């Protein structure tokens, strides 16, 4: 037994000291020194992100007990059908359809839902086939940038959410190089089919859009549109500016005018007596004006017009303002259209597949308006347009028709045009403009209309 020495302090082992020593030893054996954990900051979500996550969560929610996994069912309200009747076609019962209608009516009048309205539903069926299917979720767009969602919570209650997307109004400058065609190249910059059609009409006053336009030609289009945060175009305005192969035109409305027109940089109106061709796209001129061997009869005969070989359905536009004289079936011409213009000129169109919207005798048409579509009706060997021009009742060669320039702005109109031109030039130089607007303003802001194509 060891002797007690009063000069030496007794040794004691504290339990917490043993714990700390053990932890330090483990850290040293692992080859690193212990460091306290650092908490990472989570970025704050925007309200739009929160709404989107909630909507996704509602859609992904599992079916209540006793029901199968939800199946997506697309619904479109039919003519003369109510919302509840449309819901019944998903398989749910009348009481369930009424409950869904009552839930939606808290934010939207179901009586205002018209035929053609589409929405998506998620429907679950009872396991074992006993009982009626139930609605798990519903998504309905109620405006260009707003939608309603209905979801079923775990306690079986229906929950309604109204989501409004933030919308930005943009003045877009689409500047690029023609690849295969102006339409495909401009479309890559966000130009809709309506903007491309207007640009083609404007530029066709000076250019043959089939023969003059080549790959690598530079173009610039300026137009208004409204887009959501996700980049979806919900509305488009009109074309403000179009430039191709050195031909540039600005949109402007003179005082007292009923509609906008397009002017060159000097203020000359684009409108002319006639355009170079009534088609913006065709394969070739298959037959010119003059004596030829008729492809069907085999006899030499005077061909009193010009034939444009084109795909069936190709739009035909009015070469200048006028009034429809005839829109009827006429012998070998098949579906026939004749338009009277100013200065004693008339144009005729044969072998049409169909007429443009509202085209009938007595109807006024404007330059660039679609009046008919290419076809192969009547005595025809294939789809093409037979195009004729009369001057004071006599047929003349369409290729020899001369065009006259439109009016030139002067005085106050010229000053106002120069100011508008300067504004558009600044937009082009800056690469475009953006401003945020509310979702409810999309339909009415700057005369915008729902996007097409």
Residue, then its C-alpha position, 0 to 999 in steps of 0.5 A: x500500500x502506497x504511503x500517504x504523502x501530505x505534500x502531494x495533492x490527490x488526483x481527481x478525474x472529472x467526467x466532462x474532462x474525459x469527454x472533451x479529451x475523447x472528442x479531441x482525440x477522435x478529431x486528431x485521429x481523423x486528421x483534422x481539427x474540429x470546427x463548429x458547423x456553419x448554418x447556410x443562409x437560404x435565399x428568400x423566395x418571391x411571392x410568385x415563387x411561393x405561389x408556384x411552389x404551392x400550386x405544384x404541391x397541390x397538383x402533386x398531392x396524393x389522393x385521399x385514402x381509398x382513392x386511386x392516383x389522380x388522372x389528368x382529364x382535359x375539359x372544354x365547355x361545349x356550346x349550350x353547356x354549363x360549367x357543372x355539366x362540363x364537370x359531370x363529363x369527368x365522371x364526378x357526381x352532381x353534388x361534387x360538380x356543384x361543390x366545385x362550381x360553388x368554390x370557383x364562384x368565390x373568385x369567378x362567375x361560372x355563368x360567364x364561362x363560354x363555350x370553348x373554355x378549356x381547363x385541366x382536372x385531376x380525377x381519382x376513382x374509388x378503389x374497388x370500384x365502389x362509389x363516385x370519382x372525386x376531384x383532386x385538382x383543377x387548373x383554369x386560366x381566367x385571363x392572359x396572365x391569371x389562373x385559378x386552381x382548386x385542390x383538395x386538402x387532406x381533410x377532403x375540403x376544396x381549396x381555391x387559389x387565384x394566381x396572377x403572374x407579373x407581366x412586362x410590356x416590351x417594345x422588342x427590337x428583333x434584329x438579325x439575318x435571314x436564314x431560310x425565310x424572313x418568317x422563320x428568322x423573325x420568329x426566332x426573335x419572338x415575332x408572332x405570325x400576326x407580326x410576320x404577316x404585317x411585316x410581309x405586307x409592308x415590305x411587299x410594297x417595295x420588294x418581291x418577297x420571293x425573288x428579292x430576299x436572300x439568305x444573309x439579308x439583314x432585317x429589323x422589326x420593332x413591335x410591342x408585346x406583353x410577356x409573363x415572368x416565364x417568357x410566355x407572350x400573352x399579347x401583341x401590339x402592332x408592328x412599329x418598324x420594318x426594315x429589309x434590304x435597305x427599305x425601312x418603314x415607320x408606323x404613323x397615324x396622320x391627324x384625321x386618319x382612320x387607321x395607321x399607315x407606314x411611311x419611309x424616312x422622308x414621310x412618303x406613304x407606303x401605299x401605292x396604286x398596285x403591288x408587284x405581286x398579289x402573293x408574298x410566296x410562290x414557286x415560280x411564274x408558270x405562264x406569262x402574258x401572251x400567246x401560248x400553247x394551252x396546257x389542256x386544249x393543246x391549241x395556241x391561244x392568248x393567255x390574258x394574265x399571269x400564272x403563279x405556281x404556288x401551294x394550295x392555301x397560299x394567301x392572296x392579298x389585295x394589291x391596293x384598296x378597292x371594292x369586290x365586284x365578283x366572288x363566284x364560280x365562273x366556268x374554267x376560272x373555277x372560283x373567281x374573284x374580281x376587285x375594282x380599284x382606283x384610276x380605272x384598274x381592276x384585278x381578277x383572280x382565278x382557280x381559288x380554293x376559297x375566299x378570305x373572311x367576309x369577301x363578297x360582292x360590294x365588300x371594301x378591301x384594303x391593300x395587303x388584306x387577304x382576299x382569297x387562297x390559291x387552289x386548283x378549281x376549274x380548268x386547272x392542271x395544278x394549284x396556281x393563281x391566274x392573275x389578271x389586270x384590266x385598265x378601263x375594261x381592257x386586259x393588260x400585262x400585269x408585269x408592265x403595270x406601273x406603280x405610283x407613290x402614295x402621299x407625302x406628309x407635310x406641315x403638322x403631320x410631318x413634324x409629328x411623324x418626325x417626332x415618332x420616327x425619332x422615338x422609334x430610332x431611339x428604341x432601336x438604338x437602345x435595343x428595346x424597352x421594358x416596363x412592368x404592368x399588372x396582370x389585369x391591364x394586359x388586355x387593355x394596355x396600349x390596345x394589345x390583343x391576345x397573342x396569335x400563332 
